[in-house]
Amino acid sequence: MIAKLKNVALVLSGLALALLAAAHPDAQAQPFPAKPVRIVVPQTPGGASDALARIMSVKLSEKWGQPVVVENRAGAGGNIGMDVVAKSPADGYTLLMSYVGTHAINGALYKSLPFDPEKDFAAVATLATLPFVAVVNPKNPAKSVQDLVAQARTSQVTFGSAGNGSVNHLLGEMFGSAAQVKLVHVPYKGAAPALQDLLGGQIQVVFTSMPSVAQFVRNGTLNALAVTSARRSESFKDIPTIAESGYPGFDVNPWFGLFAPAGTPAAVIRQINADINAVMKQKDTVDKFAAQGAEVYETTPEQFAAILNADIAKWSKIVRESGAKVD
C-alpha cells in the first residue's frame, strides 16, 4: 500500500513539473543569446565586410546584452573563414559575414572546396548593398570613364584586383567588355596591396569597394571616376555611375549579409533576422552605413536565400566567360 502511494506521489510530482515547465517555457531553454556571439569575417581588417561587421557587432551587442566579437579569418579568397563557420556548431553563436564575392563566386572559381556555399550555410539576413568604384591615381590624366576608355584605346591600361576571380577582377573584365577595350589584369593577394600600387603609380585603375577607399576619395588621395551601381551613391552623389558615363545597363551593386551553419534552428535564425532588421532601422546605424557608402538592405531569410541562388547562377556565368581560375 505504501509503495502504491509512493508511486502515485511520484506521478503527481512529475505532472506538476510538466505543467510548470509548460507554463514557463523559459525554464526549459535559455533565450538566445545566452553567451557571446562571434562574427567571422573571411577577409582582412579594413575592407567593406570588416567595416560593416564591426558596426553590426556593436549594435547587436547593445541589443542582446552579450558580447558580439568580430574575428578575421582571411585567406584563400575567403574560403578559410567560410570553412570555419561551415564546421561550427549550428546554434547561432557563430555567424559568417559574407558577400557576393565569396559566397556567389568561389564555387565556380575553385576546383574544389571543403564546403558547399549553398548547402552548408543558412541565409540569415542581408545588411547592405554597397557599390564598387573605379579609382585612379590623381596623377593619371584620366578624369572620367570616357578618358579612361580613350586611354585604353591608345596605350596599355592595367587594373589591379584582390586576386583572380575576385569581384575587383570580374568588374574590370565586365567594364572592358562593355567599353570594348582591353584592360590588363594584375592580380594581388588582397585589395590593400593593389591599392598601394595604385597610389604608387604602378597600375592605372582599381575597381574596389567604397569603404576601402572612401577616405582616400574624400581627401583627394585617389580620384573616383564612377560607381558600378545603376544609381549614384547617396554618400558620394558627385561621383557618376558607369551607366550614365556612356554604358547604360551596367549595374553591379554587391550585397553583404550574415549566414549561419546549416542546421541552425529556424527559430534562432528568425530571431537574429528580426533583431538585425530592427537595429538597421535605427538612424545611427543608417548613418554609419552611409559613411561607408553602403545602403541598408533588409530581407527575410527566405528572400536572402533566393537572392544568393540567383547570384550564384549569374556570377558563375561571368566567371566562365572571363576564364578566371584558381587551383
C-alpha positions as CSV (number, residue, x, y, z in Angstrom):
1,M,0.0,0.0,0.0
2,I,2.8,2.4,1.0
3,A,4.6,1.5,-2.3
4,K,1.5,2.4,-4.3
5,L,1.1,5.7,-2.5
6,K,4.8,6.5,-3.3
7,N,4.2,5.7,-7.0
8,V,1.1,7.9,-7.1
9,A,3.1,10.7,-5.4
10,L,5.9,10.4,-8.0
11,V,3.4,10.5,-10.9
12,L,1.7,13.6,-9.4
13,S,5.1,15.3,-8.8
14,G,6.1,14.6,-12.5
15,L,2.8,16.0,-13.7
16,A,3.3,19.1,-11.6
17,L,6.8,19.7,-13.0
18,A,5.5,19.1,-16.6
19,L,2.7,21.7,-16.0
20,L,5.2,24.1,-14.5
21,A,7.5,23.8,-17.5
22,A,4.6,24.2,-19.9
23,A,3.6,27.4,-18.1
24,H,7.1,28.7,-18.0
25,P,8.9,27.6,-21.3
26,D,12.0,29.7,-20.4
27,A,12.6,27.2,-17.6
28,Q,13.3,24.6,-20.3
29,A,15.6,26.5,-22.5
30,Q,17.5,29.7,-22.2
31,P,16.6,32.5,-24.6
32,F,19.1,33.3,-27.4
33,P,21.7,34.5,-27.0
34,A,22.8,33.2,-23.6
35,K,26.5,33.7,-24.3
36,P,28.9,35.7,-26.6
37,V,28.3,35.5,-30.3
38,R,31.1,35.5,-32.9
39,I,31.0,37.0,-36.4
40,V,33.7,35.5,-38.6
41,V,34.9,37.9,-41.4
42,P,36.8,35.9,-44.1
43,Q,38.8,39.0,-45.1
44,T,41.5,41.1,-43.6
45,P,40.5,44.2,-41.5
46,G,39.8,47.4,-43.3
47,G,37.6,46.3,-46.1
48,A,33.8,46.5,-46.6
49,S,33.0,43.2,-44.9
50,D,35.0,44.1,-41.8
51,A,33.6,47.6,-41.5
52,L,30.0,46.5,-41.7
53,A,30.6,43.6,-39.4
54,R,32.1,45.9,-36.7
55,I,29.2,48.3,-36.9
56,M,26.7,45.5,-36.6
57,S,28.6,43.8,-33.8
58,V,28.3,46.9,-31.6
59,K,24.6,47.3,-32.3
60,L,23.8,43.6,-31.7
61,S,25.8,43.6,-28.5
62,E,23.8,46.5,-27.2
63,K,20.5,44.8,-28.1
64,W,21.4,41.4,-26.9
65,G,23.3,42.3,-23.7
66,Q,26.0,39.8,-24.8
67,P,29.5,40.4,-26.4
68,V,29.4,40.1,-30.2
69,V,33.0,39.6,-31.3
70,V,34.4,40.1,-34.8
71,E,37.1,37.5,-35.8
72,N,39.0,38.0,-39.0
73,R,39.9,34.6,-40.7
74,A,41.3,35.7,-44.0
75,G,42.9,33.5,-46.7
76,A,42.2,31.5,-49.9
77,G,39.8,34.1,-51.2
78,G,37.6,33.9,-48.1
79,N,37.4,30.1,-48.1
80,I,39.3,29.7,-44.8
81,G,36.8,31.8,-42.9
82,M,33.9,30.2,-44.6
83,D,35.1,26.7,-43.8
84,V,35.5,27.7,-40.1
85,V,31.8,28.7,-40.0
86,A,30.6,25.7,-42.0
87,K,32.2,23.4,-39.5
88,S,31.0,25.3,-36.4
89,P,28.1,24.2,-34.2
90,A,24.7,25.0,-35.7
91,D,23.4,27.0,-32.8
92,G,23.5,30.6,-33.9
93,Y,26.6,31.5,-31.9
94,T,28.9,31.6,-34.9
95,L,27.9,33.7,-37.9
96,L,29.6,34.4,-41.2
97,M,29.9,37.9,-42.6
98,S,29.8,37.2,-46.3
99,Y,29.2,39.0,-49.6
100,V,28.6,38.2,-53.2
101,G,32.4,37.9,-53.9
102,T,32.9,34.9,-51.6
103,H,29.5,33.3,-51.5
104,A,28.3,33.5,-55.1
105,I,31.7,33.4,-56.9
106,N,34.0,30.9,-55.2
107,G,32.0,27.9,-56.0
108,A,32.7,28.5,-59.7
109,L,36.2,29.8,-59.3
110,Y,37.8,27.0,-57.3
111,K,38.1,23.4,-58.5
112,S,37.2,22.0,-55.1
113,L,36.0,23.5,-51.8
114,P,35.8,21.8,-48.4
115,F,32.2,23.1,-48.1
116,D,29.2,23.8,-50.3
117,P,28.3,27.5,-50.5
118,E,24.6,26.7,-50.7
119,K,24.1,23.5,-48.7
120,D,26.4,24.2,-45.8
121,F,25.1,27.6,-44.8
122,A,21.7,29.1,-43.8
123,A,21.0,32.6,-45.0
124,V,20.2,34.8,-42.0
125,A,19.9,38.4,-43.1
126,T,21.2,40.9,-45.6
127,L,22.8,44.0,-44.2
128,A,23.6,46.4,-47.1
129,T,24.2,46.9,-50.7
130,L,27.4,48.6,-51.5
131,P,28.6,49.8,-54.9
132,F,32.2,49.4,-56.1
133,V,34.0,52.3,-57.5
134,A,36.7,52.8,-60.2
135,V,39.6,54.8,-58.7
136,V,42.7,56.2,-60.3
137,N,45.8,58.0,-59.0
138,P,45.4,61.8,-59.2
139,K,48.4,62.0,-61.4
140,N,46.6,59.9,-64.0
141,P,45.3,62.3,-66.8
142,A,42.0,60.3,-66.9
143,K,39.4,62.4,-65.1
144,S,36.3,60.4,-66.3
145,V,35.3,57.0,-67.6
146,Q,35.4,58.3,-71.1
147,D,39.0,59.5,-70.5
148,L,40.0,56.0,-69.2
149,V,38.4,54.3,-72.3
150,A,40.3,56.7,-74.6
151,Q,43.5,55.9,-72.8
152,A,42.9,52.2,-73.1
153,R,42.4,52.6,-76.9
154,T,45.8,54.1,-77.4
155,S,48.0,52.6,-74.7
156,Q,48.1,49.8,-72.1
157,V,45.9,50.3,-69.1
158,T,46.5,48.0,-66.1
159,F,44.0,47.3,-63.4
160,G,44.7,45.7,-60.1
161,S,42.5,43.3,-58.1
162,A,42.4,41.3,-54.9
163,G,43.1,38.2,-57.0
164,N,41.9,36.1,-59.8
165,G,38.2,35.7,-59.8
166,S,37.6,38.4,-57.2
167,V,34.8,40.9,-57.7
168,N,37.5,43.5,-58.4
169,H,38.9,41.3,-61.2
170,L,35.5,40.4,-62.7
171,L,34.3,44.0,-62.6
172,G,37.4,45.0,-64.6
173,E,36.6,42.3,-67.2
174,M,32.9,43.4,-67.3
175,F,33.9,47.0,-67.8
176,G,36.4,46.2,-70.5
177,S,33.7,44.1,-72.3
178,A,31.1,46.9,-72.1
179,A,33.6,49.5,-73.3
180,Q,35.1,47.2,-75.9
181,V,38.6,47.8,-74.7
182,K,41.3,45.5,-73.3
183,L,42.4,46.2,-69.8
184,V,45.4,44.2,-68.5
185,H,44.7,42.5,-65.2
186,V,47.3,42.5,-62.4
187,P,46.2,40.2,-59.5
188,Y,47.3,40.8,-56.0
189,K,46.9,38.9,-52.7
190,G,44.2,41.2,-51.4
191,A,42.8,44.6,-52.2
192,A,45.2,46.5,-50.0
193,P,48.4,45.8,-51.9
194,A,46.6,46.6,-55.2
195,L,45.6,50.0,-53.8
196,Q,49.2,50.5,-52.6
197,D,50.5,50.0,-56.1
198,L,47.8,52.3,-57.4
199,L,48.9,55.0,-55.0
200,G,52.5,54.4,-56.1
201,G,51.6,54.7,-59.8
202,Q,52.5,51.1,-60.7
203,I,49.0,50.4,-62.1
204,Q,46.3,52.7,-63.6
205,V,43.0,51.7,-62.1
206,V,41.3,49.6,-59.4
207,F,37.6,48.6,-59.1
208,T,37.1,48.3,-55.4
209,S,34.6,48.6,-52.6
210,M,33.7,52.1,-51.4
211,P,34.7,51.6,-47.7
212,S,38.3,50.6,-48.7
213,V,38.8,53.9,-50.5
214,A,36.2,56.3,-49.0
215,Q,38.8,58.3,-47.0
216,F,41.2,58.4,-50.0
217,V,38.5,59.8,-52.2
218,R,37.4,62.3,-49.6
219,N,40.9,63.7,-49.1
220,G,41.8,63.6,-52.8
221,T,44.5,60.9,-52.5
222,L,42.6,59.0,-55.2
223,N,40.2,60.2,-57.8
224,A,36.9,58.3,-58.2
225,L,35.8,58.0,-61.9
226,A,32.5,56.2,-61.4
227,V,30.5,53.8,-59.2
228,T,29.3,50.5,-60.5
229,S,25.7,50.6,-59.3
230,A,22.8,51.8,-61.5
231,R,22.3,54.9,-59.5
232,R,24.7,57.2,-57.6
233,S,25.7,56.5,-54.0
234,E,23.8,58.6,-51.5
235,S,27.0,59.4,-49.7
236,F,29.0,60.3,-52.8
237,K,26.5,61.9,-55.1
238,D,29.1,63.8,-57.1
239,I,30.5,60.5,-58.4
240,P,28.7,59.5,-61.6
241,T,27.7,55.9,-62.5
242,I,29.3,53.8,-65.2
243,A,25.9,53.5,-66.7
244,E,25.5,57.3,-67.1
245,S,29.1,57.6,-68.3
246,G,28.1,56.0,-71.6
247,Y,27.4,52.4,-70.8
248,P,23.7,52.0,-70.0
249,G,22.6,48.9,-68.2
250,F,25.9,48.5,-66.3
251,D,24.8,47.7,-62.7
252,V,26.9,45.8,-60.1
253,N,25.8,46.6,-56.5
254,P,27.0,43.7,-54.3
255,W,25.1,42.7,-51.2
256,F,26.7,41.9,-47.8
257,G,25.0,39.7,-45.2
258,L,25.2,37.2,-42.4
259,F,25.0,33.4,-42.7
260,A,24.9,30.6,-40.0
261,P,25.9,27.0,-40.3
262,A,23.3,24.8,-42.0
263,G,21.0,23.2,-39.5
264,T,20.8,26.2,-37.2
265,P,17.3,26.2,-35.7
266,A,14.8,28.2,-37.7
267,A,13.6,30.0,-34.6
268,V,17.1,31.2,-33.9
269,I,17.6,32.4,-37.5
270,R,14.2,34.2,-37.4
271,Q,15.2,35.9,-34.2
272,I,18.6,37.1,-35.4
273,N,17.0,38.3,-38.7
274,A,14.3,40.3,-36.8
275,D,16.9,41.8,-34.4
276,I,19.2,42.7,-37.3
277,N,16.4,44.4,-39.2
278,A,15.4,46.2,-36.0
279,V,18.8,47.7,-35.4
280,M,19.2,48.6,-39.1
281,K,16.2,50.9,-38.8
282,Q,18.0,53.0,-36.2
283,K,19.2,56.3,-37.5
284,D,22.7,56.0,-36.2
285,T,23.1,52.6,-38.0
286,V,21.9,54.1,-41.3
287,D,24.3,57.0,-40.8
288,K,27.2,54.7,-40.1
289,F,26.5,52.5,-43.1
290,A,26.1,55.7,-45.2
291,A,29.6,56.9,-44.1
292,Q,30.9,53.7,-45.7
293,G,29.0,54.3,-48.9
294,A,26.6,51.5,-48.0
295,E,22.8,51.5,-48.0
296,V,20.8,49.4,-45.6
297,Y,19.2,46.4,-47.3
298,E,16.5,44.4,-45.4
299,T,15.3,40.9,-46.3
300,T,13.8,37.8,-44.7
301,P,16.0,34.6,-44.6
302,E,13.9,33.2,-47.4
303,Q,14.4,36.2,-49.6
304,F,18.1,36.2,-48.9
305,A,18.4,32.6,-49.9
306,A,16.7,33.3,-53.2
307,I,19.0,36.2,-53.9
308,L,22.0,34.0,-53.2
309,N,20.8,31.3,-55.6
310,A,20.2,33.8,-58.4
311,D,23.6,35.4,-57.9
312,I,25.4,32.1,-57.9
313,A,23.9,31.4,-61.3
314,K,24.7,34.9,-62.6
315,W,28.3,35.1,-61.3
316,S,29.2,31.6,-62.3
317,K,28.4,32.5,-65.9
318,I,30.6,35.6,-65.6
319,V,33.5,33.5,-64.1
320,R,33.2,31.1,-67.0
321,E,33.2,33.8,-69.6
322,S,36.2,35.6,-68.0
323,G,38.2,32.4,-68.0
324,A,39.3,33.1,-64.4
325,K,40.6,30.0,-62.5
326,V,42.2,29.3,-59.1
327,D,43.9,26.0,-58.5
